[in-house]
Amino acid sequence: MFGIDAITNFDLSDWLLNSLFNIQNPFAIYFWLVTIIIILRFTFIIIPLVKLISLFSGKRGAKAFSAFLS
């Protein structure tokens, strides 16, 4: 049964390592899928978007923006 000994001996890090790397756990698959999607989104969407915003701001951006419109 559960008691104080079971609560004090519970190792969260051991449980996380076993559950996140177990391919039979559907939550582990979901976690890794979401992690990969966040990394890809950051790499291919956020970083180029920040570069575009910095390109179109300031003096250099005014020239690039007017060249883009014409």
mmCIF file as Biopython writes it, N, C-alpha, C and O atoms, coordinates in Angstrom:
data_model
#
loop_
_atom_site.group_PDB
_atom_site.id
_atom_site.type_symbol
_atom_site.label_atom_id
_atom_site.label_alt_id
_atom_site.label_comp_id
_atom_site.label_asym_id
_atom_site.label_entity_id
_atom_site.label_seq_id
_atom_site.pdbx_PDB_ins_code
_atom_site.Cartn_x
_atom_site.Cartn_y
_atom_site.Cartn_z
_atom_site.occupancy
_atom_site.B_iso_or_equiv
_atom_site.auth_seq_id
_atom_site.auth_asym_id
_atom_site.pdbx_PDB_model_num
ATOM 1   N N  . MET A ? 1  ? 0.832  -1.194 0.000   1.0 0.0 1  A 1 
ATOM 2   C CA . MET A ? 1  ? 0.000  0.000  0.000   1.0 0.0 1  A 1 
ATOM 3   C C  . MET A ? 1  ? 0.871  1.251  0.000   1.0 0.0 1  A 1 
ATOM 4   O O  . MET A ? 1  ? 2.084  1.206  0.204   1.0 0.0 1  A 1 
ATOM 5   N N  . PHE A ? 2  ? 0.202  2.347  -0.235  1.0 0.0 2  A 1 
ATOM 6   C CA . PHE A ? 2  ? 0.909  3.622  -0.240  1.0 0.0 2  A 1 
ATOM 7   C C  . PHE A ? 2  ? 0.986  4.173  1.174   1.0 0.0 2  A 1 
ATOM 8   O O  . PHE A ? 2  ? 0.026  4.103  1.941   1.0 0.0 2  A 1 
ATOM 9   N N  . GLY A ? 3  ? 2.116  4.708  1.492   1.0 0.0 3  A 1 
ATOM 10  C CA . GLY A ? 3  ? 2.315  5.298  2.802   1.0 0.0 3  A 1 
ATOM 11  C C  . GLY A ? 3  ? 3.403  6.342  2.712   1.0 0.0 3  A 1 
ATOM 12  O O  . GLY A ? 3  ? 3.803  6.751  1.622   1.0 0.0 3  A 1 
ATOM 13  N N  . ILE A ? 4  ? 3.865  6.759  3.839   1.0 0.0 4  A 1 
ATOM 14  C CA . ILE A ? 4  ? 4.919  7.767  3.896   1.0 0.0 4  A 1 
ATOM 15  C C  . ILE A ? 4  ? 6.196  7.250  3.229   1.0 0.0 4  A 1 
ATOM 16  O O  . ILE A ? 4  ? 6.903  8.006  2.563   1.0 0.0 4  A 1 
ATOM 17  N N  . ASP A ? 5  ? 6.484  5.972  3.411   1.0 0.0 5  A 1 
ATOM 18  C CA . ASP A ? 5  ? 7.697  5.403  2.813   1.0 0.0 5  A 1 
ATOM 19  C C  . ASP A ? 5  ? 7.629  5.439  1.288   1.0 0.0 5  A 1 
ATOM 20  O O  . ASP A ? 5  ? 8.634  5.711  0.631   1.0 0.0 5  A 1 
ATOM 21  N N  . ALA A ? 6  ? 6.471  5.171  0.728   1.0 0.0 6  A 1 
ATOM 22  C CA . ALA A ? 6  ? 6.331  5.201  -0.729  1.0 0.0 6  A 1 
ATOM 23  C C  . ALA A ? 6  ? 6.471  6.620  -1.256  1.0 0.0 6  A 1 
ATOM 24  O O  . ALA A ? 6  ? 7.020  6.824  -2.339  1.0 0.0 6  A 1 
ATOM 25  N N  . ILE A ? 7  ? 5.994  7.585  -0.524  1.0 0.0 7  A 1 
ATOM 26  C CA . ILE A ? 7  ? 6.095  8.983  -0.962  1.0 0.0 7  A 1 
ATOM 27  C C  . ILE A ? 7  ? 7.529  9.481  -0.836  1.0 0.0 7  A 1 
ATOM 28  O O  . ILE A ? 7  ? 8.018  10.175 -1.727  1.0 0.0 7  A 1 
ATOM 29  N N  . THR A ? 8  ? 8.200  9.145  0.240   1.0 0.0 8  A 1 
ATOM 30  C CA . THR A ? 8  ? 9.564  9.638  0.438   1.0 0.0 8  A 1 
ATOM 31  C C  . THR A ? 8  ? 10.563 8.933  -0.460  1.0 0.0 8  A 1 
ATOM 32  O O  . THR A ? 8  ? 11.600 9.514  -0.780  1.0 0.0 8  A 1 
ATOM 33  N N  . ASN A ? 9  ? 10.297 7.718  -0.874  1.0 0.0 9  A 1 
ATOM 34  C CA . ASN A ? 9  ? 11.213 6.983  -1.746  1.0 0.0 9  A 1 
ATOM 35  C C  . ASN A ? 9  ? 10.934 7.213  -3.222  1.0 0.0 9  A 1 
ATOM 36  O O  . ASN A ? 9  ? 11.644 6.668  -4.068  1.0 0.0 9  A 1 
ATOM 37  N N  . PHE A ? 10 ? 9.936  7.993  -3.552  1.0 0.0 10 A 1 
ATOM 38  C CA . PHE A ? 10 ? 9.588  8.244  -4.947  1.0 0.0 10 A 1 
ATOM 39  C C  . PHE A ? 10 ? 10.639 9.162  -5.573  1.0 0.0 10 A 1 
ATOM 40  O O  . PHE A ? 10 ? 10.923 10.241 -5.053  1.0 0.0 10 A 1 
ATOM 41  N N  . ASP A ? 11 ? 11.205 8.726  -6.678  1.0 0.0 11 A 1 
ATOM 42  C CA . ASP A ? 11 ? 12.239 9.492  -7.367  1.0 0.0 11 A 1 
ATOM 43  C C  . ASP A ? 11 ? 11.661 10.017 -8.675  1.0 0.0 11 A 1 
ATOM 44  O O  . ASP A ? 11 ? 11.460 9.258  -9.623  1.0 0.0 11 A 1 
ATOM 45  N N  . LEU A ? 12 ? 11.395 11.313 -8.720  1.0 0.0 12 A 1 
ATOM 46  C CA . LEU A ? 12 ? 10.768 11.914 -9.894  1.0 0.0 12 A 1 
ATOM 47  C C  . LEU A ? 12 ? 11.683 11.855 -11.109 1.0 0.0 12 A 1 
ATOM 48  O O  . LEU A ? 12 ? 11.207 11.607 -12.216 1.0 0.0 12 A 1 
ATOM 49  N N  . SER A ? 13 ? 12.977 12.074 -10.935 1.0 0.0 13 A 1 
ATOM 50  C CA . SER A ? 13 ? 13.887 12.061 -12.073 1.0 0.0 13 A 1 
ATOM 51  C C  . SER A ? 13 ? 13.963 10.675 -12.702 1.0 0.0 13 A 1 
ATOM 52  O O  . SER A ? 13 ? 14.030 10.552 -13.926 1.0 0.0 13 A 1 
ATOM 53  N N  . ASP A ? 14 ? 13.953 9.642  -11.886 1.0 0.0 14 A 1 
ATOM 54  C CA . ASP A ? 14 ? 13.961 8.278  -12.414 1.0 0.0 14 A 1 
ATOM 55  C C  . ASP A ? 14 ? 12.678 7.995  -13.179 1.0 0.0 14 A 1 
ATOM 56  O O  . ASP A ? 14 ? 12.712 7.363  -14.235 1.0 0.0 14 A 1 
ATOM 57  N N  . TRP A ? 15 ? 11.571 8.446  -12.668 1.0 0.0 15 A 1 
ATOM 58  C CA . TRP A ? 15 ? 10.289 8.241  -13.350 1.0 0.0 15 A 1 
ATOM 59  C C  . TRP A ? 15 ? 10.237 8.987  -14.670 1.0 0.0 15 A 1 
ATOM 60  O O  . TRP A ? 15 ? 9.751  8.450  -15.666 1.0 0.0 15 A 1 
ATOM 61  N N  . LEU A ? 16 ? 10.739 10.233 -14.692 1.0 0.0 16 A 1 
ATOM 62  C CA . LEU A ? 16 ? 10.729 11.008 -15.938 1.0 0.0 16 A 1 
ATOM 63  C C  . LEU A ? 16 ? 11.620 10.382 -16.995 1.0 0.0 16 A 1 
ATOM 64  O O  . LEU A ? 16 ? 11.234 10.297 -18.160 1.0 0.0 16 A 1 
ATOM 65  N N  . LEU A ? 17 ? 12.805 9.944  -16.602 1.0 0.0 17 A 1 
ATOM 66  C CA . LEU A ? 17 ? 13.705 9.325  -17.570 1.0 0.0 17 A 1 
ATOM 67  C C  . LEU A ? 17 ? 13.120 8.045  -18.132 1.0 0.0 17 A 1 
ATOM 68  O O  . LEU A ? 17 ? 13.245 7.784  -19.329 1.0 0.0 17 A 1 
ATOM 69  N N  . ASN A ? 18 ? 12.497 7.260  -17.310 1.0 0.0 18 A 1 
ATOM 70  C CA . ASN A ? 18 ? 11.903 6.008  -17.787 1.0 0.0 18 A 1 
ATOM 71  C C  . ASN A ? 18 ? 10.666 6.261  -18.632 1.0 0.0 18 A 1 
ATOM 72  O O  . ASN A ? 18 ? 10.416 5.526  -19.588 1.0 0.0 18 A 1 
ATOM 73  N N  . SER A ? 19 ? 9.899  7.269  -18.305 1.0 0.0 19 A 1 
ATOM 74  C CA . SER A ? 19 ? 8.653  7.476  -19.035 1.0 0.0 19 A 1 
ATOM 75  C C  . SER A ? 19 ? 8.862  8.260  -20.328 1.0 0.0 19 A 1 
ATOM 76  O O  . SER A ? 19 ? 8.147  8.024  -21.302 1.0 0.0 19 A 1 
ATOM 77  N N  . LEU A ? 20 ? 9.835  9.200  -20.365 1.0 0.0 20 A 1 
ATOM 78  C CA . LEU A ? 20 ? 10.029 9.993  -21.575 1.0 0.0 20 A 1 
ATOM 79  C C  . LEU A ? 20 ? 10.774 9.246  -22.673 1.0 0.0 20 A 1 
ATOM 80  O O  . LEU A ? 20 ? 10.677 9.613  -23.843 1.0 0.0 20 A 1 
ATOM 81  N N  . PHE A ? 21 ? 11.501 8.225  -22.320 1.0 0.0 21 A 1 
ATOM 82  C CA . PHE A ? 21 ? 12.239 7.476  -23.328 1.0 0.0 21 A 1 
ATOM 83  C C  . PHE A ? 21 ? 11.618 6.115  -23.611 1.0 0.0 21 A 1 
ATOM 84  O O  . PHE A ? 21 ? 12.212 5.292  -24.308 1.0 0.0 21 A 1 
ATOM 85  N N  . ASN A ? 22 ? 10.451 5.881  -23.086 1.0 0.0 22 A 1 
ATOM 86  C CA . ASN A ? 22 ? 9.728  4.650  -23.358 1.0 0.0 22 A 1 
ATOM 87  C C  . ASN A ? 22 ? 8.826  4.884  -24.553 1.0 0.0 22 A 1 
ATOM 88  O O  . ASN A ? 22 ? 7.892  5.682  -24.479 1.0 0.0 22 A 1 
ATOM 89  N N  . ILE A ? 23 ? 9.093  4.199  -25.651 1.0 0.0 23 A 1 
ATOM 90  C CA . ILE A ? 23 ? 8.357  4.427  -26.898 1.0 0.0 23 A 1 
ATOM 91  C C  . ILE A ? 23 ? 6.915  3.921  -26.803 1.0 0.0 23 A 1 
ATOM 92  O O  . ILE A ? 23 ? 6.074  4.309  -27.614 1.0 0.0 23 A 1 
ATOM 93  N N  . GLN A ? 24 ? 6.624  3.074  -25.839 1.0 0.0 24 A 1 
ATOM 94  C CA . GLN A ? 24 ? 5.264  2.561  -25.689 1.0 0.0 24 A 1 
ATOM 95  C C  . GLN A ? 24 ? 4.361  3.521  -24.933 1.0 0.0 24 A 1 
ATOM 96  O O  . GLN A ? 24 ? 3.149  3.313  -24.862 1.0 0.0 24 A 1 
ATOM 97  N N  . ASN A ? 25 ? 4.940  4.564  -24.374 1.0 0.0 25 A 1 
ATOM 98  C CA . ASN A ? 25 ? 4.157  5.559  -23.650 1.0 0.0 25 A 1 
ATOM 99  C C  . ASN A ? 25 ? 3.659  6.612  -24.652 1.0 0.0 25 A 1 
ATOM 100 O O  . ASN A ? 25 ? 4.480  7.300  -25.259 1.0 0.0 25 A 1 
ATOM 101 N N  . PRO A ? 26 ? 2.345  6.756  -24.843 1.0 0.0 26 A 1 
ATOM 102 C CA . PRO A ? 26 ? 1.851  7.732  -25.819 1.0 0.0 26 A 1 
ATOM 103 C C  . PRO A ? 26 ? 2.163  9.175  -25.439 1.0 0.0 26 A 1 
ATOM 104 O O  . PRO A ? 26 ? 2.291  10.025 -26.320 1.0 0.0 26 A 1 
ATOM 105 N N  . PHE A ? 27 ? 2.285  9.465  -24.161 1.0 0.0 27 A 1 
ATOM 106 C CA . PHE A ? 27 ? 2.625  10.821 -23.751 1.0 0.0 27 A 1 
ATOM 107 C C  . PHE A ? 27 ? 4.073  11.153 -24.084 1.0 0.0 27 A 1 
ATOM 108 O O  . PHE A ? 27 ? 4.395  12.310 -24.356 1.0 0.0 27 A 1 
ATOM 109 N N  . ALA A ? 28 ? 4.946  10.156 -24.066 1.0 0.0 28 A 1 
ATOM 110 C CA . ALA A ? 28 ? 6.338  10.371 -24.459 1.0 0.0 28 A 1 
ATOM 111 C C  . ALA A ? 28 ? 6.421  10.689 -25.948 1.0 0.0 28 A 1 
ATOM 112 O O  . ALA A ? 28 ? 7.173  11.578 -26.349 1.0 0.0 28 A 1 
ATOM 113 N N  . ILE A ? 29 ? 5.667  9.982  -26.758 1.0 0.0 29 A 1 
ATOM 114 C CA . ILE A ? 29 ? 5.647  10.254 -28.196 1.0 0.0 29 A 1 
ATOM 115 C C  . ILE A ? 29 ? 5.111  11.655 -28.454 1.0 0.0 29 A 1 
ATOM 116 O O  . ILE A ? 29 ? 5.665  12.388 -29.273 1.0 0.0 29 A 1 
ATOM 117 N N  . TYR A ? 30 ? 4.050  12.031 -27.773 1.0 0.0 30 A 1 
ATOM 118 C CA . TYR A ? 30 ? 3.480  13.364 -27.925 1.0 0.0 30 A 1 
ATOM 119 C C  . TYR A ? 30 ? 4.479  14.432 -27.485 1.0 0.0 30 A 1 
ATOM 120 O O  . TYR A ? 30 ? 4.612  15.458 -28.150 1.0 0.0 30 A 1 
ATOM 121 N N  . PHE A ? 31 ? 5.180  14.207 -26.377 1.0 0.0 31 A 1 
ATOM 122 C CA . PHE A ? 31 ? 6.170  15.165 -25.894 1.0 0.0 31 A 1 
ATOM 123 C C  . PHE A ? 31 ? 7.272  15.382 -26.914 1.0 0.0 31 A 1 
ATOM 124 O O  . PHE A ? 31 ? 7.619  16.526 -27.208 1.0 0.0 31 A 1 
ATOM 125 N N  . TRP A ? 32 ? 7.829  14.312 -27.459 1.0 0.0 32 A 1 
ATOM 126 C CA . TRP A ? 32 ? 8.925  14.458 -28.418 1.0 0.0 32 A 1 
ATOM 127 C C  . TRP A ? 32 ? 8.438  15.068 -29.728 1.0 0.0 32 A 1 
ATOM 128 O O  . TRP A ? 32 ? 9.175  15.827 -30.359 1.0 0.0 32 A 1 
ATOM 129 N N  . LEU A ? 33 ? 7.224  14.757 -30.148 1.0 0.0 33 A 1 
ATOM 130 C CA . LEU A ? 33 ? 6.667  15.351 -31.360 1.0 0.0 33 A 1 
ATOM 131 C C  . LEU A ? 33 ? 6.490  16.860 -31.195 1.0 0.0 33 A 1 
ATOM 132 O O  . LEU A ? 33 ? 6.838  17.627 -32.093 1.0 0.0 33 A 1 
ATOM 133 N N  . VAL A ? 34 ? 5.961  17.280 -30.073 1.0 0.0 34 A 1 
ATOM 134 C CA . VAL A ? 34 ? 5.784  18.708 -29.804 1.0 0.0 34 A 1 
ATOM 135 C C  . VAL A ? 34 ? 7.135  19.404 -29.701 1.0 0.0 34 A 1 
ATOM 136 O O  . VAL A ? 34 ? 7.287  20.525 -30.186 1.0 0.0 34 A 1 
ATOM 137 N N  . THR A ? 35 ? 8.115  18.760 -29.080 1.0 0.0 35 A 1 
ATOM 138 C CA . THR A ? 35 ? 9.453  19.348 -28.969 1.0 0.0 35 A 1 
ATOM 139 C C  . THR A ? 35 ? 10.091 19.542 -30.339 1.0 0.0 35 A 1 
ATOM 140 O O  . THR A ? 35 ? 10.680 20.591 -30.602 1.0 0.0 35 A 1 
ATOM 141 N N  . ILE A ? 36 ? 9.982  18.559 -31.206 1.0 0.0 36 A 1 
ATOM 142 C CA . ILE A ? 36 ? 10.545 18.665 -32.557 1.0 0.0 36 A 1 
ATOM 143 C C  . ILE A ? 36 ? 9.841  19.751 -33.354 1.0 0.0 36 A 1 
ATOM 144 O O  . ILE A ? 36 ? 10.494 20.508 -34.072 1.0 0.0 36 A 1 
ATOM 145 N N  . ILE A ? 37 ? 8.525  19.839 -33.240 1.0 0.0 37 A 1 
ATOM 146 C CA . ILE A ? 37 ? 7.768  20.856 -33.971 1.0 0.0 37 A 1 
ATOM 147 C C  . ILE A ? 37 ? 8.140  22.259 -33.495 1.0 0.0 37 A 1 
ATOM 148 O O  . ILE A ? 37 ? 8.252  23.172 -34.314 1.0 0.0 37 A 1 
ATOM 149 N N  . ILE A ? 38 ? 8.332  22.446 -32.203 1.0 0.0 38 A 1 
ATOM 150 C CA . ILE A ? 38 ? 8.720  23.764 -31.684 1.0 0.0 38 A 1 
ATOM 151 C C  . ILE A ? 38 ? 10.097 24.152 -32.200 1.0 0.0 38 A 1 
ATOM 152 O O  . ILE A ? 38 ? 10.312 25.306 -32.573 1.0 0.0 38 A 1 
ATOM 153 N N  . ILE A ? 39 ? 11.029 23.213 -32.227 1.0 0.0 39 A 1 
ATOM 154 C CA . ILE A ? 39 ? 12.371 23.506 -32.738 1.0 0.0 39 A 1 
ATOM 155 C C  . ILE A ? 39 ? 12.323 23.851 -34.221 1.0 0.0 39 A 1 
ATOM 156 O O  . ILE A ? 39 ? 12.974 24.801 -34.655 1.0 0.0 39 A 1 
ATOM 157 N N  . LEU A ? 40 ? 11.565 23.095 -34.998 1.0 0.0 40 A 1 
ATOM 158 C CA . LEU A ? 40 ? 11.451 23.381 -36.434 1.0 0.0 40 A 1 
ATOM 159 C C  . LEU A ? 40 ? 10.772 24.722 -36.691 1.0 0.0 40 A 1 
ATOM 160 O O  . LEU A ? 40 ? 11.193 25.478 -37.566 1.0 0.0 40 A 1 
ATOM 161 N N  . ARG A ? 41 ? 9.738  25.009 -35.941 1.0 0.0 41 A 1 
ATOM 162 C CA . ARG A ? 41 ? 9.036  26.281 -36.120 1.0 0.0 41 A 1 
ATOM 163 C C  . ARG A ? 41 ? 9.943  27.456 -35.775 1.0 0.0 41 A 1 
ATOM 164 O O  . ARG A ? 41 ? 9.955  28.469 -36.473 1.0 0.0 41 A 1 
ATOM 165 N N  . PHE A ? 42 ? 10.692 27.312 -34.707 1.0 0.0 42 A 1 
ATOM 166 C CA . PHE A ? 42 ? 11.614 28.377 -34.320 1.0 0.0 42 A 1 
ATOM 167 C C  . PHE A ? 42 ? 12.690 28.561 -35.384 1.0 0.0 42 A 1 
ATOM 168 O O  . PHE A ? 42 ? 13.050 29.690 -35.714 1.0 0.0 42 A 1 
ATOM 169 N N  . THR A ? 43 ? 13.204 27.455 -35.923 1.0 0.0 43 A 1 
ATOM 170 C CA . THR A ? 43 ? 14.297 27.521 -36.899 1.0 0.0 43 A 1 
ATOM 171 C C  . THR A ? 43 ? 13.830 28.080 -38.233 1.0 0.0 43 A 1 
ATOM 172 O O  . THR A ? 43 ? 14.508 28.929 -38.813 1.0 0.0 43 A 1 
ATOM 173 N N  . PHE A ? 44 ? 12.699 27.629 -38.728 1.0 0.0 44 A 1 
ATOM 174 C CA . PHE A ? 44 ? 12.289 27.986 -40.087 1.0 0.0 44 A 1 
ATOM 175 C C  . PHE A ? 44 ? 11.285 29.129 -40.171 1.0 0.0 44 A 1 
ATOM 176 O O  . PHE A ? 44 ? 11.033 29.625 -41.269 1.0 0.0 44 A 1 
ATOM 177 N N  . ILE A ? 45 ? 10.704 29.565 -39.060 1.0 0.0 45 A 1 
ATOM 178 C CA . ILE A ? 45 ? 9.721  30.653 -39.122 1.0 0.0 45 A 1 
ATOM 179 C C  . ILE A ? 45 ? 10.164 31.853 -38.302 1.0 0.0 45 A 1 
ATOM 180 O O  . ILE A ? 45 ? 10.212 32.966 -38.827 1.0 0.0 45 A 1 
ATOM 181 N N  . ILE A ? 46 ? 10.485 31.661 -37.038 1.0 0.0 46 A 1 
ATOM 182 C CA . ILE A ? 46 ? 10.771 32.791 -36.157 1.0 0.0 46 A 1 
ATOM 183 C C  . ILE A ? 46 ? 12.075 33.483 -36.534 1.0 0.0 46 A 1 
ATOM 184 O O  . ILE A ? 46 ? 12.103 34.710 -36.626 1.0 0.0 46 A 1 
ATOM 185 N N  . ILE A ? 47 ? 13.141 32.747 -36.752 1.0 0.0 47 A 1 
ATOM 186 C CA . ILE A ? 47 ? 14.436 33.368 -37.065 1.0 0.0 47 A 1 
ATOM 187 C C  . ILE A ? 47 ? 14.390 34.122 -38.397 1.0 0.0 47 A 1 
ATOM 188 O O  . ILE A ? 47 ? 14.854 35.261 -38.439 1.0 0.0 47 A 1 
ATOM 189 N N  . PRO A ? 48 ? 13.854 33.553 -39.495 1.0 0.0 48 A 1 
ATOM 190 C CA . PRO A ? 48 ? 13.758 34.357 -40.719 1.0 0.0 48 A 1 
ATOM 191 C C  . PRO A ? 48 ? 12.831 35.560 -40.583 1.0 0.0 48 A 1 
ATOM 192 O O  . PRO A ? 48 ? 13.065 36.593 -41.210 1.0 0.0 48 A 1 
ATOM 193 N N  . LEU A ? 49 ? 11.791 35.438 -39.777 1.0 0.0 49 A 1 
ATOM 194 C CA . LEU A ? 49 ? 10.885 36.559 -39.571 1.0 0.0 49 A 1 
ATOM 195 C C  . LEU A ? 49 ? 11.588 37.699 -38.845 1.0 0.0 49 A 1 
ATOM 196 O O  . LEU A ? 49 ? 11.380 38.863 -39.188 1.0 0.0 49 A 1 
ATOM 197 N N  . VAL A ? 50 ? 12.400 37.397 -37.868 1.0 0.0 50 A 1 
ATOM 198 C CA . VAL A ? 50 ? 13.154 38.424 -37.165 1.0 0.0 50 A 1 
ATOM 199 C C  . VAL A ? 50 ? 14.162 39.072 -38.110 1.0 0.0 50 A 1 
ATOM 200 O O  . VAL A ? 50 ? 14.375 40.283 -38.051 1.0 0.0 50 A 1 
ATOM 201 N N  . LYS A ? 51 ? 14.783 38.276 -38.979 1.0 0.0 51 A 1 
ATOM 202 C CA . LYS A ? 51 ? 15.715 38.842 -39.961 1.0 0.0 51 A 1 
ATOM 203 C C  . LYS A ? 51 ? 15.000 39.771 -40.931 1.0 0.0 51 A 1 
ATOM 204 O O  . LYS A ? 51 ? 15.546 40.813 -41.292 1.0 0.0 51 A 1 
ATOM 205 N N  . LEU A ? 52 ? 13.797 39.421 -41.360 1.0 0.0 52 A 1 
ATOM 206 C CA . LEU A ? 52 ? 13.026 40.296 -42.247 1.0 0.0 52 A 1 
ATOM 207 C C  . LEU A ? 52 ? 12.634 41.588 -41.551 1.0 0.0 52 A 1 
ATOM 208 O O  . LEU A ? 52 ? 12.703 42.659 -42.154 1.0 0.0 52 A 1 
ATOM 209 N N  . ILE A ? 53 ? 12.233 41.505 -40.317 1.0 0.0 53 A 1 
ATOM 210 C CA . ILE A ? 53 ? 11.851 42.707 -39.575 1.0 0.0 53 A 1 
ATOM 211 C C  . ILE A ? 53 ? 13.046 43.623 -39.405 1.0 0.0 53 A 1 
ATOM 212 O O  . ILE A ? 53 ? 12.918 44.838 -39.553 1.0 0.0 53 A 1 
ATOM 213 N N  . SER A ? 54 ? 14.206 43.063 -39.096 1.0 0.0 54 A 1 
ATOM 214 C CA . SER A ? 54 ? 15.398 43.906 -38.952 1.0 0.0 54 A 1 
ATOM 215 C C  . SER A ? 54 ? 15.846 44.457 -40.298 1.0 0.0 54 A 1 
ATOM 216 O O  . SER A ? 54 ? 16.452 45.527 -40.346 1.0 0.0 54 A 1 
ATOM 217 N N  . LEU A ? 55 ? 15.566 43.758 -41.385 1.0 0.0 55 A 1 
ATOM 218 C CA . LEU A ? 55 ? 15.920 44.249 -42.719 1.0 0.0 55 A 1 
ATOM 219 C C  . LEU A ? 55 ? 15.083 45.464 -43.093 1.0 0.0 55 A 1 
ATOM 220 O O  . LEU A ? 55 ? 15.598 46.412 -43.686 1.0 0.0 55 A 1 
ATOM 221 N N  . PHE A ? 56 ? 13.804 45.447 -42.754 1.0 0.0 56 A 1 
ATOM 222 C CA . PHE A ? 56 ? 12.908 46.533 -43.142 1.0 0.0 56 A 1 
ATOM 223 C C  . PHE A ? 56 ? 12.819 47.647 -42.104 1.0 0.0 56 A 1 
ATOM 224 O O  . PHE A ? 56 ? 11.951 48.512 -42.222 1.0 0.0 56 A 1 
ATOM 225 N N  . SER A ? 57 ? 13.666 47.656 -41.114 1.0 0.0 57 A 1 
ATOM 226 C CA . SER A ? 57 ? 13.653 48.740 -40.146 1.0 0.0 57 A 1 
ATOM 227 C C  . SER A ? 57 ? 14.942 49.547 -40.267 1.0 0.0 57 A 1 
ATOM 228 O O  . SER A ? 57 ? 16.007 48.992 -40.538 1.0 0.0 57 A 1 
ATOM 229 N N  . GLY A ? 58 ? 14.842 50.851 -40.066 1.0 0.0 58 A 1 
ATOM 230 C CA . GLY A ? 58 ? 16.017 51.717 -40.134 1.0 0.0 58 A 1 
ATOM 231 C C  . GLY A ? 58 ? 16.286 52.225 -41.536 1.0 0.0 58 A 1 
ATOM 232 O O  . GLY A ? 58 ? 15.457 52.065 -42.432 1.0 0.0 58 A 1 
ATOM 233 N N  . LYS A ? 59 ? 17.453 52.840 -41.726 1.0 0.0 59 A 1 
ATOM 234 C CA . LYS A ? 59 ? 17.806 53.416 -43.020 1.0 0.0 59 A 1 
ATOM 235 C C  . LYS A ? 59 ? 17.939 52.337 -44.090 1.0 0.0 59 A 1 
ATOM 236 O O  . LYS A ? 59 ? 17.430 52.475 -45.202 1.0 0.0 59 A 1 
ATOM 237 N N  . ARG A ? 60 ? 18.623 51.280 -43.735 1.0 0.0 60 A 1 
ATOM 238 C CA . ARG A ? 60 ? 18.783 50.193 -44.685 1.0 0.0 60 A 1 
ATOM 239 C C  . ARG A ? 60 ? 17.425 49.588 -45.036 1.0 0.0 60 A 1 
ATOM 240 O O  . ARG A ? 60 ? 17.189 49.172 -46.170 1.0 0.0 60 A 1 
ATOM 241 N N  . GLY A ? 61 ? 16.544 49.550 -44.047 1.0 0.0 61 A 1 
ATOM 242 C CA . GLY A ? 61 ? 15.221 49.003 -44.271 1.0 0.0 61 A 1 
ATOM 243 C C  . GLY A ? 61 ? 14.375 49.878 -45.169 1.0 0.0 61 A 1 
ATOM 244 O O  . GLY A ? 61 ? 13.557 49.367 -45.934 1.0 0.0 61 A 1 
ATOM 245 N N  . ALA A ? 62 ? 14.554 51.199 -45.094 1.0 0.0 62 A 1 
ATOM 246 C CA . ALA A ? 62 ? 13.788 52.102 -45.947 1.0 0.0 62 A 1 
ATOM 247 C C  . ALA A ? 62 ? 14.162 51.882 -47.413 1.0 0.0 62 A 1 
ATOM 248 O O  . ALA A ? 62 ? 13.292 51.887 -48.285 1.0 0.0 62 A 1 
ATOM 249 N N  . LYS A ? 63 ? 15.444 51.692 -47.681 1.0 0.0 63 A 1 
ATOM 250 C CA . LYS A ? 63 ? 15.873 51.423 -49.050 1.0 0.0 63 A 1 
ATOM 251 C C  . LYS A ? 63 ? 15.337 50.079 -49.528 1.0 0.0 63 A 1 
ATOM 252 O O  . LYS A ? 63 ? 14.863 49.961 -50.658 1.0 0.0 63 A 1 
ATOM 253 N N  . ALA A ? 64 ? 15.411 49.087 -48.685 1.0 0.0 64 A 1 
ATOM 254 C CA . ALA A ? 64 ? 14.932 47.764 -49.068 1.0 0.0 64 A 1 
ATOM 255 C C  . ALA A ? 64 ? 13.419 47.782 -49.245 1.0 0.0 64 A 1 
ATOM 256 O O  . ALA A ? 64 ? 12.899 47.132 -50.152 1.0 0.0 64 A 1 
ATOM 257 N N  . PHE A ? 65 ? 12.709 48.509 -48.400 1.0 0.0 65 A 1 
ATOM 258 C CA . PHE A ? 65 ? 11.263 48.573 -48.509 1.0 0.0 65 A 1 
ATOM 259 C C  . PHE A ? 65 ? 10.829 49.311 -49.779 1.0 0.0 65 A 1 
ATOM 260 O O  . PHE A ? 65 ? 9.887  48.891 -50.450 1.0 0.0 65 A 1 
ATOM 261 N N  . SER A ? 66 ? 11.515 50.407 -50.106 1.0 0.0 66 A 1 
ATOM 262 C CA . SER A ? 66 ? 11.148 51.126 -51.342 1.0 0.0 66 A 1 
ATOM 263 C C  . SER A ? 66 ? 11.524 50.311 -52.563 1.0 0.0 66 A 1 
ATOM 264 O O  . SER A ? 66 ? 10.804 50.357 -53.560 1.0 0.0 66 A 1 
ATOM 265 N N  . ALA A ? 67 ? 12.620 49.568 -52.530 1.0 0.0 67 A 1 
ATOM 266 C CA . ALA A ? 67 ? 12.987 48.700 -53.649 1.0 0.0 67 A 1 
ATOM 267 C C  . ALA A ? 67 ? 11.979 47.560 -53.770 1.0 0.0 67 A 1 
ATOM 268 O O  . ALA A ? 67 ? 11.670 47.122 -54.878 1.0 0.0 67 A 1 
ATOM 269 N N  . PHE A ? 68 ? 11.474 47.087 -52.660 1.0 0.0 68 A 1 
ATOM 270 C CA . PHE A ? 68 ? 10.487 46.002 -52.684 1.0 0.0 68 A 1 
ATOM 271 C C  . PHE A ? 68 ? 9.165  46.484 -53.290 1.0 0.0 68 A 1 
ATOM 272 O O  . PHE A ? 68 ? 8.511  45.736 -54.017 1.0 0.0 68 A 1 
ATOM 273 N N  . LEU A ? 69 ? 8.767  47.723 -52.998 1.0 0.0 69 A 1 
ATOM 274 C CA . LEU A ? 69 ? 7.505  48.244 -53.529 1.0 0.0 69 A 1 
ATOM 275 C C  . LEU A ? 69 ? 7.598  48.569 -55.005 1.0 0.0 69 A 1 
ATOM 276 O O  . LEU A ? 69 ? 6.607  48.449 -55.726 1.0 0.0 69 A 1 
ATOM 277 N N  . SER A ? 70 ? 8.767  48.978 -55.470 1.0 0.0 70 A 1 
ATOM 278 C CA . SER A ? 70 ? 8.880  49.350 -56.903 1.0 0.0 70 A 1 
ATOM 279 C C  . SER A ? 70 ? 9.169  48.194 -57.806 1.0 0.0 70 A 1 
ATOM 280 O O  . SER A ? 70 ? 9.286  48.371 -59.018 1.0 0.0 70 A 1 
#
